[in-house]
Every structure is written in C-alpha cells, then in structure tokens.
Amino acid sequence: MREIETQVTYPSGLHARPAALFVTAAMRFQSVITVYHEGRVADAKSILSVLALGAGPGVRVTITAEGPDEEEAVHELAALLSPAPGAPVPGNSREARR
Amino acid sequence: MTEGSPRVSLKGYGVSTGVVVGPAHLYTSSRQSMKPLRWNDGTGQQAKAPGPEAEKERLRRAVKLAVQETESLRQQSLVVAGEEEAAIFDAHLLILTDPQLQARIADRLDKGEEAEQAVLEVTEDFARQLETLPESALAQRAADVRDGGGRLLAALGGQPLPAPGEIPEGSIVVAADLAPSQTVRLDPTRVAGIVTAVGGPTSHTAIFARAMGLPAVVGVGQRLLQVGMGDTILLNGDDGEVILHPGPDEIDGVGRRAREARQRNHKRAIPHETRTRDGHRVEVAANIGHPREAEPALKAGAEGIGLLRSESLYLGRAAAPTEEEQYQAYRAVAEIFGGRPVIIRTVDLGGDKSVPYLSFSPEENPFLGWRGLRVCLESPHLFLAHLRAILRAGVCGDLRIMLPMVASPDEVSQAREILKEAKTSLEDEGYPFAPDLPVGVMIETPAAAILADRLAPHSDFFSLGTNDLTQYTLAVDRTNRRVAPSFRPEHPAVLRLIGSTIAAAHQADRWVGVCGEMAGELALLPLLVGLGVDELSVSVPLVERVKERVRGLEAERCRVLADQATACDSAEEVLRLVRHFESAGRK
C-alpha cells in the first residue's frame, strides 16, 4: 500500500468540477484508492463520497492506494489536488483569467 | 392579487445586466420535483412488488436514460455557455453512476423496496449529508445530487426530463433555486428574466443567465417566494433590486428605457463595411449558437450572421422543437439584423450531438457516421418542420440556408426537393414565406472541396467549415491529445483545398465564406484573404479584432503569400512564411 499526504490548493476546495476531475482520474487506476480527511473516509472513485469529505481549500488530506498501480495512483492524484504554483488550475480557468 | 398589493422592494445580487418587468412565473424547485412518481400517491394502495431483480433492471435502464439526457444537457450548455459551464454536467454524470450510490440503492432493492423510493431516499440522504458540511460551496452540491436524483426518478417513470412546463412569453422566472439542468433548459425566447431566493454571484444560475443574456438577480431571500403566479415583478440586474408589485410609473420607466436602448442601437447599428487597405472587400460576420446572441453580435459590429447553429433549439429536450417555436426564434434574429444576411445552418446533429427523439445508436466513428445533412435527409418530418420555420421567418429579413456535411451534389438536390415540398405545403396552408431563400453548402468534407465546381451549380454560396475540413483532410482528431498538435488548418493540403474551392466558386460567380475557427486566427487571416475569401465569420468577441486586422492588410501582398504557402511542404513552413510576412509588413 502507498500513502501520501497533501494539501488541497484548488481555490474552491474539492468542489463539483475539481471533484469530478479527481474522481475521473482515480477511475483510471485499478488500485483501491481511499482519501482521508479529519476522520472522514472516502472512496476516491465515488464523487458523492469525495464531496462528502468536505475538503475545502487549504485543508490537508491523505490518499492511500492499494493495487498494481498504487505508486502512480497516489502521486498523480496528489499532484492533481495541489498543482504546482503558477500552473493552470483545471476546472478553474475562468477564475484564473480574471 | 396584483391590484392593491403593497409594493415590496427586495435586494439581491445583480448577476446579469438589464432591467425588465413582467409577470412572475413560479418555477418548481428540484426538491419539489423529486416526489416519487408511483410510491406514496395518497391512494394508500400497495404498489406492485415486482421483485428485486426486475427493479434492478428497471433502475439500470433508468440510469442509462438519465446518462443520455445528461450528455445532451451537457452538449446544450456547451453551445449556450461554453466548456467550463458544461463541465458541471460531468459531475452529474459521475453522480448518476456513482458506485456508492448504486450500492446503497441496490441494498434497498434487495430488501424488496421499489426503485423510486430507494432512489429518492438514498439521494436525499447524500444531499442532506452534503448540506451539513460547513463549507458552503460544497454544501451547494446538495443541489446537484437532488438534480441527479430527480432525473433518475423521472427516468424510472419512463418520463424523460421533467417537462419544464409552458412559460408565458415575457415572464420572469421566480424560484427558490434553479438546478443547472433547469436553467439550461429555460427557453430564452420566452423568459424575460430570472430571480432566485438563494444563490450567489458564482452560482450556475448567474453564469447561465449571463451566457443567455437574460437579466438576473439571485440571493434575494425567502420573502421573494410570497409572490403569486402572474404578479407583476420588476427586476434590475444592474443593481440587484427586485420590486414586487411595482407602481405604474416604475413600469413605464422600464418600457421607456427599453425603447430608448433600441433606438440607440438602431442608430449605431449600421456597421462600417470592412475593406483591406487596398480596398478589397471582406465581410466580417458573427457565428452564434443561440438566437439570444444576435443582439450582442450586432453591437459587436458584425455585418451579418455567418453561421447560426440551430442545434441549440434541438438539444437537451425530449422532443424536437415545434415549427412555431423555431419560426419565432429565427424571426427574432432576422429582425435584429434587418436587411443584413443571416445564415442558418440546418440542424447538425450526430457526431457528438445526439438527441433522444431520433434513433441514434452508438457508432465506432461518430464523426464519420450519421450526422449533419445525412440525419436530416433520413428524418424528413423533422427536416420539413425545420425548413418551413426558416422559410416563414425569411419574410422578416435576409435569411439564407446552409447545409452541413455534404459530400456530393446529389445530397444538395435531395435537400432542395424537401425544401420544395416545404414551400408547396406552406403555400397550400396559406402561410406567408420567402420563396427564394439562397441555399449554400458548408464545405467541410474533402469530397465537397474537391467537387466544388460540381457543387457550385447546385449552391448559391459556400462557407468553409475549416475545423472539420482540417480534421478530415489531415485525418487528425484534435480531441486526441497525442495527435492534436498536428491539427493545423494552415497545413498546405488544407490551404490548397480552400484555394481550389474558392477558385471554383468564383468561376461560377458564387461567394465563399469561412466560418471555422481558422477565420478568427489573426495570424492566418492574410492566408485566407490571399486565397480570396469573401466573408469571415467568427465568434462575437472576435468580430472587432478580425475587422481591425483585415483593415490593416493589403490584399495584393496576401495573394503573393498565399501562392507561396500553397507550395510549401508543411504547416511549419507555412507558419515561417506567415511570420516573415508579419515582420516584413511592420518595416
């Protein structure tokens, strides 16, 4: 099993659009992927469960993955939650353009 | 209750500009529309219990239908509001197929529950759970879950989307809140404005309202909901004021302001013709996705509409639009543009745009499949109503018809046959119509470009759909990330097709426009002008920039550039020439 902790730097947290991107990305992996935040647990492939984490902007979350592609899974998903500074934020380009 | 009701002034966020007055039309919220359809109907009758397996099968079919509808809503909002807003429906698609949601519903079905009740209760559970979250933006997602749940329930009842209900023309839609699927399906030709009790400046209602050009105020508070159906309401999308039962002076004021605005528009309306520095005429028109955009297009200086995508009227609904509805929509655009040309592309369904009322089946290669004119020729009923609406609206302005996805002259003749039929039926029924609307062909298949000389006798004009022409000529799907960089309209193969199409058209005394995205790529404009295009049609925000660019060009120099470009080996080489052209021009 692989585990990684990261900060959510999407300006609006794991909101509908970013959450959709996150879940879509998670579905590409075979591993079982779980996200933890403040005692709540979410199945990364379920948008309802990811939304119910209530992960607002700036909070820290832990992602674990177990399966054949666990290594790539945790890294790719963590990178999605906290894009490099200055990089375009997927699903938020309108805000970014302002 | 309008007479004598006290005037009430409320304040919200003005999120889409404009002042309107009209009768209130109370809109059912998504929560209310989530009543189970078979369960709990008050008769006390025990519903038939068909067993868990049958219920699961019913649910599977409902999920499939709801997914199709959501895809179609996504497509419609793409046309109306753009990619980013359409993305909200991606979240809806994930909700409909969510593994946790499906598992919990399946558990209940195993216990013998009826699908409607299971869907209602499970989605409501999830929605409530989201509402308890402190993060308000996230709590708003409860509305998305209810929206998805409502669609599943309707699908279980065999009912497609819950019908939005007939809205009297000029109404102001009043709602506690509007789900994205409700907003995108509002008919902007009937709705004059939107006001909601909840919501903020970044709500979906706000974004869609702006995209559709409808004045809107959101976050007015619950007092809004005391308004009765049909009560007069005034909304000011500029300062966020909403007045229930406004006084006669206030109502007159709104009418006067609207009239003045129309007169102002008319005065500055005649846009200056666009010519190159050496006097070569190139008309600059606008591409619009919805009749609502006609007014903004005119204000932006468009000399006409080079492409009206009629799909917006067809997508995201359970049945095709009626002839009457279409007539009103096309007529509105024709009137706004007065005597200037408005080109209506006949409905281009298929490819990535399917609708539930035509029998689209999954295809290996939808872009090489049943789409565009092919669909219309095989759906004569739909096509006939479409053409009749355009012919009737043609009386009110300079409308023209453009046929998409043509590969051979024969298809144009078939379309003309149906057009003839439309005219005969209108004549028999005594409707006024324009008998001689020009019929043009959208050149987007290599076949059409190569056969341009054979198509010309059947067509009154051509317009180059460079997006598809590029994709088909270079065999590059630009949504495929691996090969997308090779999607280059400036590729010499594409330029040669454009050049030969224009030459054949001019030979036959037909004009040629470009309505693909290439027309808005300022760096490539010298190529198009040099190849001899007569018209450029671009999205509204680009109109002014394209006009400016054309005015700075010299047609003669452009012709030399185009000659060199068509003799190149690659898109890179063409771009080098274009860059050199730019820097030489600045000296």
Interface residues (C-beta under 8 A of the other chain):
Chain A: S12 G13 L14 H15 A16 R17 A19 A20 V23 T24 D43 K45 S46 I47 L48 S49 L51 A52 G54 A55 G56 G91 S93 R94
Chain B: E84 A87 I88 D90 A91 L94 I95 D98 P99 Q100 L101 F126 Q129 L130 L133 P134 E135 A137 L138 R141 D144 V145
